[in-house]
């Protein structure tokens, strides 16, 4: 008789298909809008503004991940939990400011926010038990978002 694997164990090591679809699918607006800034020069500022708005929304979303981890990870110390709660609102504040400044500064703020958030993710993974796929996925998503934002600035 074959022993069935524990679904919790497989979730920890194998990225669920829905997570792949949603994560990578969430990159489509980044790539499409960045490409539009290059290929539709008559409307590049419109596409760039749409990309910056989308980037701000997504940066706010990834910041909220740390709020969720702080609520659900029982192994966190009180100090670490407090720092995660505080950090979780920083990306949305950066994103909001990015929507208020000139696009060249917005790009810098959003890229910096995504990179700093990934650095925070790396620190968190060392302290709590997150799925093995989490950090590699976050790296890929972060890189594509940052490259898209950067290339829209160059158009």
DAGITA-V916322 format. One record per pair of residues at least 12 apart in sequence whose C-alpha atoms are under 6 Angstrom apart, sorted by the first residue. I is the first residue (numbers start at 1). GAP is how many residues later the second one is. D is the distance in Angstrom with one decimal. If there is no record, write none. Layout:
I:GAP:D
I:GAP:D
This chain:
12:119:4.1
12:120:5.8
13:119:5.2
15:118:5.7
30:118:5.8
31:117:5.8
33:14:5.6
33:18:5.7
34:114:5.4
34:118:4.9
37:115:5.9
38:117:5.4
56:39:4.4
59:32:5.8
60:31:5.4
60:32:4.2
63:25:4.6
63:28:5.2
64:24:5.3
66:18:5.6
66:22:5.2
67:18:5.1
67:21:5.4
70:14:5.8
111:35:5.2
